[in-house]
Amino acid sequence: MTDTASTVEKAVRAALESVRPDAAGIDGSTDLTSELGLDSLQVMDMVMEIEDLLDVSVPVETLADARTLDQLCAGIVRLKEPKSA
């Protein structure tokens, strides 16, 4: 795991735990809505926390493409990677 991926995963897990304290230690393949039961307000609160922690803006498309914790982390890692010219 790269430093960026590790940093992103820690931030996403911290943000998730801020909206669902009982979600500590969940598996990366856990579905955020169907298995954890996150509602839209919790998802938005989590995203705002992630944006604050990582100084990144998470586009709606990244959220729409991510159902699991791992998918969300991967989408945010892509946002944090340097853009090639």
N, C-alpha and C positions, 0 to 999 in steps of 0.2 A: 504494500500500500504506500503510495506517495505521501509526502508531507502534506500536500494540498488535500488529498483525499482524506487523510486522517484528521486534519483540522476541520474539514467540512463535516465529516461524520460526527465528531465531538460536538460541533455547534448545532447540528440538526437534532442530535439526541438531547442536548440541553434544552433546546427550544421545545421539543416534543414533551419533555418532562415538565416544562413550565406550564403547559396546558393540560397534560395528563400525567400527574405524578406517579400513577400506577403503571406507567409504560416503561419504567426503567428496566433495562436489560432485555428488551424485546429483540427478536430475531430480525435481521435485515429484510427478510422476505415477507414480513408481516404487512398485510394490506391495511393502510392507514384509515380507510373509511369503513370497510366492511368488517374487519377484524377488531380494530380499535374503537370503531364507532365515532370517529371524529366528525363533528358537524362543521358546517362552512365557517362559522365564527371561530371555532378552535383552529381550523386550518389557517385562517387569515391571521390570527394571533401568533401562531407558530411561525408563519412566513415573515411577519414583521420582526419577530425575535431573531430569526435567521439573518434577515437583512441587516439588523443592527449589529449582530455578532460578527458577521463576515464582511460588512461594508460592501454589499452587493444588492442589486435590484433583481428580484426573481420575477421573470415574466410569467404571465398567465399560462403560456404554452408549456413552460417547464412543469408547472403544477398539473396541467391537463395530461401530460405524458407520464406522470409519476403516480403509480398506485401504491408502491411499496416504499419502505424506508430506503432501501438500497437504490431504487430508481430515482428517488428524490435527491439523494446524495450525488449520484452520478450526474444528474442534470445540473446541479449546482457546481460540481467540479468543472464541468464544461464551461460554465460562465466565468469561473475563476482562472481558467487557463489563458496564457497569453495568446493573443491573436497573431497569426502569422501574416506577413505582408504579401 
